[in-house]
């Protein structure tokens, strides 16, 4: 099951390898939720796996319980736009 979503970047993320910006603070990005994973479209228009916090997965109805894996990086950099 794939669910389309939008996320707001709340903290700029710079790629450690290329030193280019992957996500810019204040910008909205397209996202796809697939079970308990999330892909977020980067500045290069690539869908990149970012995981999803279990709490958000429950809220969005893609997971029944909050006992899934948390991803602190995602929560630090993005917020879902309702």
C-alpha positions in Angstrom: 0.0 0.0 0.0 1.4 3.4 -1.1 0.1 6.6 0.4 1.1 10.0 -1.0 2.0 12.7 1.6 3.7 16.0 1.9 6.4 16.9 4.4 7.9 20.2 5.6 11.6 20.3 6.1 12.3 21.9 9.5 16.1 21.5 9.4 18.4 21.6 6.3 20.1 18.3 5.5 23.5 18.2 3.7 24.7 15.1 2.0 27.9 14.0 3.7 29.3 12.4 0.5 28.6 15.2 -2.1 28.3 18.1 0.4 25.2 19.3 -1.5 21.9 20.1 0.1 19.4 17.2 0.1 16.6 19.0 1.9 16.2 22.8 2.5 14.6 24.1 5.7 11.2 25.6 5.1 10.6 23.8 1.8 7.8 21.3 1.2 8.6 17.9 -0.3 6.5 15.1 -1.8 6.7 11.8 0.1 5.4 8.2 -0.3 4.5 6.1 2.7 4.9 2.4 2.1 3.9 0.3 5.2 6.2 1.7 7.9 8.8 3.3 5.5 8.7 6.7 3.9 10.5 8.0 0.8 11.0 11.7 0.6 11.8 13.4 -2.7 15.2 15.2 -2.5 16.4 18.4 -4.1 17.6 16.1 -7.0 14.1 14.8 -7.5 15.1 11.4 -6.2 12.8 9.4 -3.8 15.1 8.6 -0.9 14.2 6.2 1.9 13.9 8.1 5.2 11.9 5.6 7.4 9.0 6.8 9.5 8.4 7.2 13.2 6.0 4.6 14.5 3.8 7.3 16.1 3.3 9.0 12.7 2.6 5.7 11.0 -0.2 5.1 13.6 -1.5 8.6 13.1 -1.6 8.2 9.3 -3.3 4.8 9.6 -0.5 2.8 8.0 0.5 0.9 11.2 -1.7 -0.3 14.1 0.7 0.0 17.0 3.5 2.3 18.1 6.0 -0.4 18.7 7.7 0.0 15.3 11.2 1.4 14.8 11.7 5.1 15.4 13.9 7.2 13.2 15.2 10.2 15.0 16.8 11.7 11.8 13.4 11.9 10.1 11.7 13.4 13.1 14.5 16.0 13.5 14.3 17.1 9.8 10.6 16.8 8.8 7.0 17.3 9.9 4.0 16.0 8.0 1.7 18.6 6.5 -1.9 17.9 7.1 
